[in-house]
């Protein structure tokens, strides 16, 4: 039997299972990829919001990564919540040594509006990790924070996309349009061109963990050797079905359905 492809997530936790490393692992599995995880923070959160954040010692993250890479290295990795400059420096050392696709979800604020990253750390993220990204997946507020450009028009989104490629140094970026009006349109920029992916907007508040899930699917598809365009196209279809068929869990903003795509499309 052929060994499965492996994807690694470096992220915080979510005991409610809707976001963070838990959502990443579900998404990897739903894409037919074996998931591994290294934890950065223990987060007490649910559909109602974030109650507490406990960042781990940076050395504990380093120990987890050593265990993974000294045994069975992944075929692609993604980072989510990276709360301290020390952790970013540790991850950067691995990115310098390995040659696998890297997806960064620059997690700054939870869907509930709770801040997950100190202001001083955001600048460090742009300088330390983003230049290594094969794909970055900021939402509109995150793209505005990183680029310094207010995104109120398609022209401004294109301006921000060029900033990520030419100024930050990322190979690719998807600016997610969930915060904009109209259809749910995402904008992919690479060094070779730009593309749009649109789907109808579904009337639901249950969108907890959409960013984690979207970036995790991209990571899984890159681990399988898919192109960036094909990986983003799969992620768009995956998250659209996940939002359309939410499991209605929780008393607040509940999670998406990480297995809706598999149920509708099967394994691919």
C-alpha positions as CSV (number, residue, x, y, z in Angstrom):
1,X,0.0,0.0,0.0
2,X,1.3,3.4,-0.9
3,X,2.1,5.8,1.9
4,X,-0.4,8.7,2.2
5,X,0.6,12.3,1.6
6,X,1.1,14.2,4.9
7,X,0.2,17.7,5.8
8,X,1.3,19.5,9.0
9,X,-0.5,22.3,10.7
10,X,1.2,24.6,13.2
11,X,-1.6,26.4,15.1
12,X,-3.6,26.9,18.2
13,X,-6.4,24.7,19.5
14,X,-10.2,25.0,19.6
15,X,-11.9,22.7,22.1
16,X,-15.2,23.2,20.3
17,X,-13.6,21.6,17.2
18,X,-14.5,24.4,14.7
19,X,-11.3,26.2,14.1
20,X,-7.5,26.0,14.7
21,X,-5.6,22.7,14.6
22,X,-8.8,20.7,15.1
23,X,-10.4,22.1,11.9
24,X,-7.2,21.7,10.0
25,X,-7.0,18.0,10.9
26,X,-10.6,17.4,9.9
27,X,-10.0,19.2,6.6
28,X,-6.8,17.2,5.9
29,X,-8.7,14.0,6.5
30,X,-11.6,15.0,4.3
31,X,-9.1,15.6,1.5
32,X,-7.6,12.2,1.9
33,X,-4.3,13.4,3.4
34,X,-2.8,12.3,6.7
35,X,-2.7,15.2,9.2
36,X,-0.1,16.1,11.8
37,X,-0.2,19.0,14.2
38,X,2.2,21.1,16.3
39,X,0.4,23.3,18.9
40,X,1.3,26.9,19.6
41,X,-1.5,28.0,22.0
42,X,-4.2,26.4,24.1
43,X,-7.3,28.5,23.4
44,X,-10.5,28.3,25.3
45,X,-13.1,29.2,22.7
46,X,-16.5,28.1,21.4
47,X,-19.2,29.4,19.1
48,X,-19.7,32.3,21.5
49,X,-16.2,33.6,21.3
50,X,-12.7,33.3,22.8
51,X,-12.6,33.2,26.6
52,X,-8.9,32.5,27.3
53,X,-5.6,32.1,25.4
54,X,-2.5,30.4,26.9
55,X,0.5,30.6,24.7
56,X,2.9,27.7,25.0
57,X,6.6,28.1,25.7
58,X,8.5,28.5,22.4
59,X,10.7,25.6,23.3
60,X,7.7,23.3,23.5
61,X,6.8,24.2,19.9
62,X,10.4,23.5,18.9
63,X,10.3,20.1,20.5
64,X,7.1,19.2,18.7
65,X,8.6,20.2,15.3
66,X,11.8,18.2,16.0
67,X,9.6,15.1,16.7
68,X,7.8,15.5,13.4
69,X,10.7,16.3,11.1
70,X,13.1,13.8,12.7
71,X,10.6,10.9,11.9
72,X,8.3,11.5,9.0
73,X,8.5,14.9,7.4
74,X,5.3,16.3,5.8
75,X,4.7,17.0,2.1
76,X,3.2,20.5,2.9
77,X,2.6,22.6,6.0
78,X,0.5,25.5,7.1
79,X,0.6,27.9,9.9
80,X,-2.3,29.5,11.7
81,X,-2.2,31.2,15.0
82,X,1.5,32.0,15.7
83,X,1.3,34.3,18.7
84,X,4.9,35.3,19.5
85,X,8.1,36.4,17.6
86,X,10.0,33.6,19.2
87,X,7.7,31.0,17.7
88,X,8.0,32.7,14.3
89,X,11.8,32.6,14.5
90,X,11.6,28.8,15.2
91,X,9.3,28.2,12.3
92,X,11.4,30.4,10.0
93,X,14.5,28.1,10.7
94,X,12.5,25.1,9.4
95,X,11.3,27.1,6.3
96,X,14.9,27.9,5.4
97,X,15.8,24.2,5.5
98,X,12.8,22.4,3.9
99,X,11.6,22.5,0.3
100,X,7.8,21.8,0.6
101,X,4.8,24.0,0.0
102,X,4.0,26.5,2.8
103,X,0.6,28.0,3.3
104,X,0.1,30.8,5.9
105,X,-3.2,31.8,7.3
106,X,-2.3,35.1,9.0
107,X,-4.7,34.6,11.9
108,X,-5.1,37.9,13.7
109,X,-8.7,38.1,14.8
110,X,-11.3,35.4,15.5
111,X,-14.7,35.4,13.8
112,X,-16.1,36.6,17.1
113,X,-13.9,39.8,16.8
114,X,-11.5,38.7,19.6
115,X,-7.9,39.6,18.9
116,X,-5.6,36.6,18.7
117,X,-2.3,38.5,18.1
118,X,-0.7,41.5,19.8
119,X,-0.1,44.5,17.5
120,X,3.7,44.3,17.9
121,X,3.7,40.7,16.6
122,X,1.8,41.5,13.4
123,X,4.8,43.4,11.9
124,X,7.0,40.5,12.8
125,X,4.6,38.1,10.9
126,X,5.0,40.2,7.7
127,X,8.8,40.2,7.9
128,X,9.5,36.7,9.2
129,X,7.0,34.2,7.7
130,X,5.1,35.8,4.9
131,X,8.0,36.0,2.5
132,X,8.3,32.2,2.5
133,X,4.6,31.6,1.6
134,X,3.6,29.7,-1.4
135,X,0.1,30.8,-0.6
136,X,-1.1,33.4,2.0
137,X,-4.8,33.4,2.8
138,X,-5.7,36.8,4.5
139,X,-9.3,38.0,4.8
140,X,-10.0,41.6,4.0
141,X,-9.2,43.0,7.5
142,X,-5.9,41.0,7.6
143,X,-5.0,42.1,4.1
144,X,-5.6,45.7,5.0
145,X,-3.5,45.4,8.2
146,X,-0.6,43.8,6.3
147,X,-0.7,46.0,3.2
148,X,-1.9,49.3,4.7
149,X,-4.4,49.6,1.9
150,X,-8.1,50.1,2.5
151,X,-9.9,47.4,0.4
152,X,-13.2,48.9,-0.8
153,X,-12.9,48.2,-4.5
154,X,-11.6,45.5,-6.9
155,X,-8.8,47.9,-7.9
156,X,-7.7,48.2,-4.3
157,X,-7.8,44.4,-3.9
158,X,-5.5,44.1,-6.9
159,X,-3.2,46.7,-5.4
160,X,-3.0,44.7,-2.2
161,X,-2.4,41.5,-4.1
162,X,0.6,43.1,-5.9
163,X,1.9,44.3,-2.6
164,X,2.0,40.7,-1.2
165,X,3.8,39.5,-4.3
166,X,6.2,42.3,-5.0
167,X,6.7,44.0,-1.6
168,X,6.3,41.1,0.9
169,X,7.8,38.5,-1.4
170,X,5.1,35.8,-1.1
171,X,4.7,33.5,-4.2
172,X,0.9,33.6,-4.0
173,X,-1.9,35.2,-2.0
174,X,-5.7,34.6,-1.8
175,X,-7.5,37.7,-0.5
176,X,-10.8,36.3,0.8
177,X,-13.8,38.4,0.0
178,X,-16.1,37.2,2.8
179,X,-16.2,40.6,4.4
180,X,-17.2,42.3,1.1
181,X,-20.8,42.7,-0.3
182,X,-22.3,40.6,-3.0
183,X,-21.2,37.1,-4.0
184,X,-18.5,35.4,-2.0
185,X,-15.5,36.2,-4.3
186,X,-11.9,35.3,-3.5
187,X,-9.0,36.8,-5.4
188,X,-5.9,34.7,-6.1
189,X,-2.6,36.5,-7.1
190,X,0.5,34.7,-8.1
191,X,3.7,35.7,-9.9
192,X,2.2,34.4,-13.1
193,X,-1.3,36.1,-13.0
194,X,-4.5,36.7,-11.1
195,X,-7.7,34.8,-10.9
196,X,-11.1,35.0,-9.2
197,X,-13.3,32.4,-7.6
198,X,-16.9,33.2,-6.9
199,X,-19.9,31.4,-5.3
200,X,-23.2,32.5,-3.9
201,X,-23.3,33.8,-0.4
202,X,-25.4,31.5,1.9
203,X,-27.6,33.1,4.6
204,X,-26.0,31.7,7.8
205,X,-24.1,32.9,10.8
206,X,-22.3,29.6,11.2
207,X,-18.9,30.4,9.7
208,X,-16.6,29.7,12.6
209,X,-13.3,28.3,11.3
210,X,-13.8,29.1,7.6
211,X,-10.3,30.6,7.3
212,X,-8.6,27.7,9.0
213,X,-10.6,25.2,6.8
214,X,-10.0,27.0,3.6
215,X,-6.2,27.2,4.1
216,X,-6.0,23.6,5.3
217,X,-7.6,22.3,2.1
218,X,-5.1,24.3,0.0
219,X,-2.3,22.8,2.1
220,X,-3.7,19.2,1.6
221,X,-4.0,19.7,-2.1
222,X,-0.5,21.1,-2.4
223,X,0.7,18.1,-0.4
224,X,-0.8,15.9,-3.1
225,X,1.1,17.7,-5.8
226,X,-1.7,19.9,-7.1
227,X,-1.0,23.3,-8.6
228,X,-1.8,26.5,-6.6
229,X,-4.7,27.3,-8.9
230,X,-6.2,23.8,-8.6
231,X,-5.7,23.8,-4.8
232,X,-7.5,27.1,-4.4
233,X,-10.3,26.0,-6.7
234,X,-10.8,22.8,-4.6
235,X,-10.7,24.9,-1.4
236,X,-13.3,27.3,-2.7
237,X,-15.7,24.4,-3.6
238,X,-14.9,22.7,-0.3
239,X,-15.7,25.8,1.9
240,X,-18.8,26.7,-0.1
241,X,-20.3,23.3,0.6
242,X,-19.1,23.4,4.2
243,X,-20.9,26.7,4.7
244,X,-24.0,25.6,2.8
245,X,-24.4,22.5,5.0
246,X,-23.4,23.7,8.4
247,X,-24.1,21.3,11.3
248,X,-25.8,24.1,13.4
249,X,-23.7,23.4,16.5
250,X,-23.5,25.9,19.3
251,X,-25.4,28.9,20.6
252,X,-23.4,31.4,18.7
253,X,-21.4,31.5,15.5
254,X,-21.1,27.7,14.9
255,X,-18.6,25.7,12.8
256,X,-18.8,24.7,9.2
257,X,-19.3,21.2,8.0
258,X,-15.9,19.7,7.3
259,X,-17.3,16.6,5.6
260,X,-19.9,18.2,3.3
261,X,-17.5,18.1,0.3
262,X,-16.6,14.5,0.8
263,X,-20.3,13.6,1.1
264,X,-21.2,15.4,-2.1
265,X,-18.1,14.7,-4.2
266,X,-16.4,11.7,-2.7
267,X,-12.6,11.4,-2.4
268,X,-10.5,13.2,-5.0
